Amino acid sequence: MKHLLVDALSVNNLSGRHVLLGHLRELHAARSQAWRFSFLTHRGNAALAQDLPEGVAHLQAGIGAAWWQRAGWGALHFDRLARSRNVDLVFSPAGMLSPGCSLPQIVLAQNPLPLMPTARGLRLRLQRREFARAQRHAWRMAFNSAYMQDLYAQQLGPSSRPSIVALQGVDEALYAQEPDGDPQSRAQEILAVSAMAGHKAIEVLVDAFALLAGDRPRLRLTLIGGWPDSAYRQRIEARIGQHGLFARVDIAGHVDDATLRASYRRARAFCLLSRCESFGIPAIEAQVAGTPTVVAEGTAAPEIAGPGGMVVPQDDPAAAASALATLLDDDVAWLRYSEAARRNAGRFHWSACSEPLTALLDRFAVQGAGG
C-alpha cells in the first residue's frame, strides 16, 4: 500500500482549507484501499484535523504559521519525518515544493500574486523563485485553472513533466438547494463575496454601482468577506462616502453559511472584478444559486464563470455598470445567463474536480516516480 503525505503547513486561510480538504476527502474516498493518507499541520491550523476523513493520520509540526518557520522546520525535519513514516509521495498545495523534502511531490499551484507585474517585496520574490523550482523539479504540477497553468508556463517556463488542471469544487450542500429562477423575485441587489484585498478592485465595483444607483433608487450593493488591510477598507469607505452611498452599501464582513447562501439566492447579480484571480470560488457558489455573474478579464474568472458570466475589461467601471444594468433591467437576458450559470456550475462537484489528482495517484502506484 502506498502512502501519501499531505503537507498542510502552508494552509492559513478559509480558501486554502476548503480546497485542500475537498481534494483530500475525494482522494481518500476513491483510493483508501490502495493508499494510506497522512496530514501534516502546524500548531495554528491543527484544528483542521477535526475535518479529516476517518483513517487519515494527523501529524503536527511544533511550529507556528510563519513562512520562515515552515522553511526552517522543513530543512531540519521534513525528510526524516516522511521517511520514518514510509511516505512514498507528498502533496503540497502551496505552489512550491515542501521545504526539505527529497521525496516525489505533487504541487498544486493556486496563488498568482508572485507572478503579477505589480509583485513587489522580498517575500513575493522568494515565492516566485520557489514556484520556478517546483515547475522544474516537481514529480507533477497541478493547477487549479488553465489560467494558472498558462501563467506558470509563460512566467517560469514549461513544467519538466506533463501537468494537469484540477479545478476546485464547491460545497455539495449548495447543490441540494433549488435555485430561484424567477428574476422578479430577486432583490435589486449586487453582491460581491471575497477576501476584500486591494487586488479585488472593490473601488471599481463601487464606482460602477455609483453609475447605476442614481436611476435605481432601490438598488443596493452588499460586500461580504473580511478586510485583511484596514487601510484599504478605509479607502473604500471614503469612496462610498464621496458618492453619497453609505445608506445603500452594506459592508457585511464575515457571515455564517446560512446568511451567505441566502445572499446568493437573493441577489440579482454577482460581481467579481478582481485584477488577480486564480479561480473565484464565490462566483461558482453564486451560479449554483442561479445568480448570473459579471467578472473581469485577464484572470481565471472568465474561464471559471463560463457562459454564465458576463466578461468586462479590468478597471472599467462604465463597462461593469453596463453589464450589470443588463442583468438588473432585462428579465430575458437575466434568465438566459441564470440558466447558463446553473449549467456551468455543474462542472464543480468535488468528485469531478478531484479526478485528475486521483489519476495521478494511480499512475504513481503503477509506475512510481519515473512514470
C-alpha positions in Angstrom: 0.0 0.0 0.0 1.4 3.4 -1.0 1.5 6.4 1.5 0.6 10.0 0.6 1.6 12.8 3.0 -0.5 15.9 2.5 1.6 19.0 3.6 -0.9 21.4 5.1 1.8 23.6 6.7 1.0 26.5 4.2 -2.8 26.5 4.8 -3.7 29.6 6.8 -7.0 30.8 5.3 -10.5 29.6 4.6 -9.9 29.2 0.9 -6.9 27.1 1.3 -8.7 24.9 3.9 -11.7 24.5 1.5 -9.5 23.4 -1.4 -7.2 21.1 0.4 -9.8 19.2 2.5 -12.1 19.0 -0.5 -9.5 17.2 -2.6 -8.3 15.1 0.3 -11.8 13.8 1.0 -12.2 12.7 -2.6 -8.8 11.1 -2.8 -9.4 9.2 0.4 -12.9 8.1 -0.6 -11.6 6.9 -4.0 -8.3 5.3 -3.1 -8.2 4.4 0.6 -7.9 0.7 -0.4 -4.7 1.3 -2.2 -3.2 4.3 -0.3 -2.6 5.4 3.2 -3.0 9.1 3.9 -1.3 11.4 6.5 -2.0 15.1 7.0 0.7 17.5 8.4 -0.3 20.7 10.2 1.4 23.4 12.3 0.1 24.4 15.7 -2.1 27.3 14.3 -4.0 25.1 11.9 -4.2 21.9 13.9 -8.0 22.3 14.2 -8.1 21.1 10.5 -7.7 17.6 11.9 -11.3 17.8 13.1 -12.5 17.7 9.5 -10.3 14.8 8.3 -11.8 11.7 6.9 -11.7 8.7 9.3 -8.5 6.8 8.8 -6.3 9.8 7.8 -3.4 10.2 10.3 -2.8 13.6 11.7 0.8 14.7 12.2 1.7 18.1 13.8 4.9 20.1 13.4 5.8 22.1 16.6 5.9 25.4 14.8 3.6 28.4 14.1 2.3 29.7 10.8 5.2 32.0 9.7 6.7 31.0 6.4 10.2 31.2 7.7 9.3 28.7 10.5 8.0 26.3 7.8 11.2 26.7 5.8 13.4 26.1 8.9 11.4 23.2 10.2 11.3 21.6 6.8 15.0 21.8 6.3 15.7 20.1 9.6 12.8 17.7 10.0 10.6 17.1 6.9 12.6 14.4 5.2 13.3 12.5 8.4 9.6 12.5 9.4 8.4 11.5 6.0 10.8 8.6 5.6 10.2 7.4 9.1 6.5 7.0 8.1 7.4 5.3 4.9 5.9 8.1 2.8 6.0 7.5 -1.0 4.6 10.7 -2.3 4.0 14.2 -0.9 1.1 16.6 -1.9 1.8 20.3 -1.4 -0.9 22.9 -2.1 1.5 25.9 -1.8 2.6 26.2 -5.4 6.1 25.2 -4.3 8.0 22.1 -3.2 7.7 21.3 0.5 10.9 22.6 2.1 13.5 20.0 2.9 11.6 17.2 1.2 13.5 14.9 -1.2 10.6 12.6 -2.0 8.5 12.9 -5.2 5.9 15.6 -4.9 2.6 16.7 -6.5 2.5 20.5 -6.2 -0.9 22.3 -6.5 -0.5 25.9 -7.8 -3.2 28.4 -6.9 -1.5 31.7 -6.0 -0.9 34.1 -8.9 0.2 37.1 -6.8 4.0 36.5 -7.1 3.7 36.2 -10.9 1.9 39.5 -11.3 3.7 42.5 -12.9 2.9 44.5 -9.8 4.5 42.0 -7.4 7.0 43.7 -5.1 8.8 42.8 -1.9 11.2 40.1 -0.7 8.6 37.5 0.2 7.0 37.7 -3.3 10.4 37.4 -5.0 11.2 34.4 -2.9 7.9 32.8 -3.7 8.4 33.3 -7.4 11.8 31.7 -7.2 10.3 28.7 -5.4 7.5 28.5 -7.9 10.1 28.2 -10.6 11.9 25.5 -8.8 8.7 23.5 -8.4 8.0 23.9 -12.1 11.3 22.3 -12.8 11.5 19.6 -10.1 8.0 18.5 -9.0 7.0 15.0 -10.0 3.8 16.6 -11.2 2.5 20.1 -11.2 -1.3 20.5 -10.8 -3.1 23.9 -11.4 -6.4 25.0 -10.1 -7.3 26.5 -13.5 -6.0 26.6 -17.1 -5.2 30.2 -16.5 -2.7 29.3 -13.8 -1.2 26.6 -15.9 -0.6 29.1 -18.7 0.7 31.8 -16.3 3.3 29.5 -14.8 4.5 28.4 -18.3 4.6 32.0 -19.5 6.4 33.4 -16.5 8.5 30.4 -15.4 8.9 28.2 -18.4 7.2 24.8 -19.1 6.9 22.1 -16.5 9.5 19.4 -16.6 6.8 16.8 -16.8 3.2 16.9 -18.1 1.0 18.9 -15.8 -2.7 18.7 -15.0 -5.6 21.0 -14.2 -7.6 20.1 -11.1 -10.5 22.5 -10.6 -11.9 23.4 -7.2 -15.2 22.2 -6.1 -17.9 23.9 -4.1 -19.8 22.7 -1.0 -22.1 19.9 -2.1 -24.8 21.2 0.2 -25.2 24.2 -2.1 -26.4 21.8 -4.9 -29.1 20.5 -2.7 -31.0 23.8 -2.7 -33.4 24.5 -5.5 -32.2 27.7 -7.3 -34.6 30.6 -7.6 -35.0 31.1 -11.3 -37.5 33.9 -11.2 -35.9 37.3 -11.8 -38.9 39.2 -10.4 -38.4 37.6 -7.0 -34.8 38.7 -6.8 -33.9 41.9 -4.9 -32.4 44.9 -6.7 -29.0 44.0 -5.2 -25.5 43.4 -6.5 -23.4 41.0 -4.4 -19.6 40.7 -4.0 -18.1 38.0 -1.9 -14.3 37.7 -1.4 -11.4 38.5 0.9 -11.5 42.2 0.4 -7.9 42.8 -0.5 -6.6 45.5 -2.8 -6.3 43.3 -5.9 -10.1 42.6 -5.7 -10.7 46.1 -7.2 -13.6 46.9 -4.9 -13.2 50.6 -5.7 -14.1 49.7 -9.4 -17.3 48.0 -8.2 -18.2 50.9 -6.0 -17.7 53.3 -8.9 -19.8 51.1 -11.2 -22.5 50.9 -8.5 -22.5 54.7 -8.3 -23.2 54.9 -12.1 -26.2 52.7 -11.6 -27.6 53.9 -8.3 -29.0 57.2 -9.5 -31.6 55.7 -11.8 -32.4 52.8 -9.5 -33.4 54.1 -6.0 -34.0 50.6 -4.7 -30.6 49.2 -5.8 -28.2 48.1 -3.1 -24.6 46.8 -3.0 -23.6 44.1 -0.5 -19.9 43.3 0.3 -19.3 40.0 2.2 -15.9 39.0 3.4 -13.1 40.0 5.6 -10.8 43.0 5.1 -7.1 41.9 5.6 -5.9 45.5 5.1 -7.7 48.0 7.3 -6.3 50.9 5.3 -7.9 49.5 2.1 -11.2 49.3 3.8 -10.9 53.0 4.9 -10.2 54.0 1.3 -13.3 52.1 0.1 -15.5 53.6 2.8 -14.2 57.1 1.8 -15.1 56.3 -1.8 -18.6 55.2 -0.9 -18.9 58.4 1.1 -17.7 60.5 -1.9 -20.5 59.0 -3.9 -23.0 59.7 -1.1 -24.0 56.0 -1.0 -23.4 54.9 2.6 -27.1 54.2 3.1 -27.1 51.8 0.1 -23.9 49.8 0.6 -23.8 47.0 3.2 -20.2 46.1 4.3 -21.2 42.9 5.9 -17.8 41.4 6.8 -17.7 37.7 7.5 -21.2 36.0 7.7 -22.3 32.4 8.6 -23.1 29.8 5.9 -26.8 30.3 6.1 -26.6 34.0 5.6 -24.1 33.6 2.7 -26.4 31.1 0.9 -29.4 33.3 1.4 -27.4 36.2 -0.1 -26.5 34.2 -3.2 -30.2 33.4 -3.7 -31.4 36.9 -3.1 -29.1 39.0 -5.2 -29.9 39.9 -8.8 -26.2 39.8 -9.9 -22.9 38.7 -8.5 -19.8 40.8 -9.4 -16.1 39.9 -9.3 -13.8 42.5 -10.8 -10.5 41.2 -9.4 -7.2 42.1 -11.1 -5.6 38.9 -9.8 -7.6 35.7 -9.5 -6.6 32.0 -9.9 -10.2 30.7 -9.6 -13.0 32.5 -7.9 -15.0 30.1 -5.7 -17.7 32.6 -4.7 -18.6 33.1 -8.4 -19.4 29.4 -8.7 -21.3 29.4 -5.4 -23.4 32.2 -6.8 -24.0 30.4 -10.1 -25.2 27.2 -8.2 -27.9 29.5 -6.8 -28.8 30.6 -10.4 -27.3 34.1 -10.0 -25.6 35.5 -13.1 -22.1 36.8 -12.7 -20.1 39.7 -14.0 -16.3 39.2 -14.0 -13.2 41.0 -15.2 -11.0 39.7 -18.0 -7.3 38.9 -17.6 -7.7 36.4 -14.7 -9.1 32.9 -14.3 -12.6 34.3 -13.6 -13.9 34.2 -17.2 -12.7 30.6 -17.6 -14.4 29.6 -14.3 -17.6 31.6 -14.8 -18.0 30.2 -18.3 -21.2 31.1 -20.3 -22.9 32.1 -17.0 -20.6 35.1 -16.7 -20.5 38.4 -18.5 -16.9 39.5 -19.0 -15.8 43.1 -18.9 -12.4 44.8 -19.1 -10.4 45.3 -15.9 -10.6 48.7 -14.2 -13.5 49.9 -16.3 -16.5 51.0 -14.1 -18.6 52.0 -17.1 -18.3 48.6 -18.7 -19.1 46.9 -15.4 -22.1 49.1 -14.9 -23.3 48.4 -18.5 -23.1 44.6 -17.9 -24.8 44.9 -14.5 -27.6 47.1 -16.0 -28.4 44.3 -18.4 -28.8 41.8 -15.6 -30.7 44.3 -13.4 -33.2 45.5 -16.1 -33.6 42.8 -18.7 -35.5 39.7 -17.4 -35.0 37.8 -20.7 -31.2 38.3 -20.6 -31.2 37.5 -16.8 -33.0 34.2 -17.4 -30.5 33.3 -20.2 -27.5 34.0 -18.0 -29.1 32.4 -15.0 -29.7 29.1 -16.9 -26.2 29.2 -18.3 -24.8 29.8 -14.8 -26.6 26.8 -13.4 -25.3 24.6 -16.2 -21.8 25.8 -15.8 -21.9 25.3 -12.0 -22.5 21.6 -12.6 -18.8 21.3 -13.5 -17.7 21.9 -10.0 -18.8 18.9 -8.0 -15.8 17.7 -5.9 -16.0 14.2 -7.4 -15.3 15.6 -10.9 -12.8 18.2 -9.8 -10.5 15.7 -8.0 -10.5 13.1 -10.7 -7.2 14.3 -12.3 -5.5 14.0 -8.9 -6.9 10.5 -8.4 -5.5 9.6 -11.8 -2.0 10.8 -10.7 -2.2 8.6 -7.6 -3.0 5.6 -9.9 -0.1 6.5 -12.2 2.3 6.7 -9.3 1.1 3.4 -7.8 1.8 1.6 -11.1 4.9 3.4 -12.4 6.5 5.1 -9.4 8.4 8.4 -9.6 9.7 7.6 -13.1 6.2 7.4 -14.5 
